[in-house]
């Protein structure tokens, strides 16, 4: 695959989703993707960026480290990045640190999909850096809670969203956001004047939270 992609220097859209590409395979693709100067859409959803080490009960950081390095060198590329369903937050905090380091170089991001990555505990690190992506119009952070006794960190999320004023589409479904967390999000959403699509399905908003959100919609 790397050998073939090496000949596609004008590639603009690359979908490698759901191919079980592990850390070793991702490393082989690294130098190739760095040469795709026109790459505008990269889909790596449903792969094994965070991969369990064979025979050991631990995750290898090689895939996430590679990702950070590629994003760092392609900071003017990949305005749309799909990393969904890679369980990046399932390992140690170091994996999220690498992800944040890479995203911090992608100032031109317009769309970011991070659904199903178990990032609830590390969300504050992720959303903080997204404030630097001033052109971000789509953000999908759905399905990032793996323990439904603990909701998503709504305080950290609110801080990050307050900086993402260009957002048009925001998906926070299946994150166990509770009524008390809605109030923290309200102030941030008021500043998102372009927001036209908000997905909060399968949370725990209850009547009080619904009323607070209704007030934002009216504004």
N, C-alpha and C positions, 0 to 999 in steps of 0.2 A: 504493500500500500504506500509506504513512504517513497519507494522508488518511482511509482507512478505519479504521485502528487508532486514530486520534485520537477516534473516536466510541465506542471500546470501553473506557471508563474502568473497567469492572469486570472486565477481563480477568485471569484467574488463571494460565492455561497458554498459552504461545506457542511454537510450533514453526516455526522458519524454516530448519531444517536443509537442507543441500544445494541451495541456491538461487543459488549464485555471486554473492551480494550482496557488492559491493566496498566500498572505503572511502567512496566518494561516497554510495552508497546507505545505508550505515550511519549516516553523518552526518545524513541526512534523517530517519532513524528516531529519532535521539537524543531530541529534545524530546518525541516521542510516548511513548516508553517511560518517560520521567521522570514522566509523568502517570498511568501505570498503577499506581496505589497498591496494588492487590491482587495484583500479579504475583508468583507463587510459583515458576514454572518457566519458564526461558528457555533455548531450544535454538537455538544458532547454529552447530552443527556443520557442517563441510563447506562453509563460505563462504570469502570472500576477505578476512578481516580484515587479513591481511598480504598486500598486493597489489603485484605487480611494476609499476613505472611504465612506461607504454607507451613503447617506443623506447629505454629506458634499462635498463642492467643493475643496477638497484637497487630496493629495496622502499620503498614509502611508509609512513610511520608514522601516517598520518591515521586509519586504522581502529582501530589499537590505542589511539591517543590518545583517540579518541571513546569507546571501550569503558571506559577508565579514568574518564573524566568521568561517564559514565552510572552506572557502579557506585558512584562517589563520591557521587552524588546519590540513589541508590536503595539506600543501605547497609542499610536495614532490610527490603529486599525480596529477591526472587530467591534463596530458600534453596537452590534447585537450579539450577545453572548448567552448561550444556554448551557448551564452546568447542573441542571436539575437531576434529581435521583442519583446522586453520587455519594451520599452519606458522608460528606466532608467533615461534619461536626461529630461523627461517631468516635473518632480517635481522641488524641490529646489536643489541648489548646494550640499546640504548635501547628497543627494542620490549618486551623482557621487563621493563625498568624500569617502563614504563607499565602493563603488566599487573599487576605487583606492587603498584603504587600503587593501582590500582582494587580489587584483592582485599583490600588492607589495610583498606578501608572496609566490607567485607562480613562483619561479625562474625557474622551470623546464618546463614552458609552451612551447609547440612547435606549437600549433595552437590556435588562438583566433578569435571567430566570434562575432562581436558586431554590426552587421547591424541592421538598423531600431530601433535605440534607442534614437534618438533626442539628440545626444551628441555634435552637432556642437559647441554650446556655451561653453561647458566644455571640449572640446577635448584636450586642453593643459594639463589638469590634467591627462588624461588617457595616452596619448602618452609619457609623461615624465617618468612614472613608467615602461613602456614597455621596455625602454632601459636596464633595469635590467634583462630582460628575454633574455639572450644571445643566447638561442637555438630556438628562435621564427622563424619558417619558413613560417607560414601562418597567414595573418592578413586581416580580412574583416571588413572595416569601412564604407561600402557602405550605402546609404540611411539614412544618419544621419542629413540631412538638412530638417527642417520642415518649414522654411521660405525662399523661393527662392529669396527674396530680399537681403538675407545675405548668402554669401558663407561659406564654411567650413574654419576654421582658418588654412590656409595653412602655416603660419609662425610657429605655434606650432607643426603642423604635421611634418614639415621638421626637426625640432629639434629632435623629437622623432624617426623618421625614420633613422636619421643619426646614431643612436645607434643600430639599428636593422640590423646588417650587414649579418645575416644568412637568411634573408627573401628570400623565393623562390616564393611565391605567395602573391600578394598584390591587394586588391580590394578597389577602391575608387570611384566606380560608383555612379551616382546620388547624388553628393555632391555640385553641383554648383561651382566647381573649375573654376576660370576664368583665362584669359590669364596672368594677372599680378601675379597670384598665382603659376603658373607653374614654373617660374624662381626660386621660393623659394624651390620647390621640387627637381629641377634638381640636385643641389649639394648633396642632401641626397641620391638620387637614384644612383649616380655615385659610392657611397661606397657599394651599395648592389650588389656585384659581382655575387652572386648566383641567383639573381632574373631572373626567366624565364617566369613569368606570371604577367602582369600588366593590370588591368581592370580600364579604365577611361571613360567608356561609359556614355553618358548623362551628360556631363559637358559642360563648356563654354570655351574650350581651344582656339578656333579660329586658324588662320594660324600661328601667331607668336608662340603661345604655342606649336603647333604641331611641328614646326621646332626645338624648344629647346629640346623637348622630343626625336626627331629623332636623335639629336646629342648625347644624352645619350645612346640610343640604339646602335649607331655606336661604342661608347667607350666600 
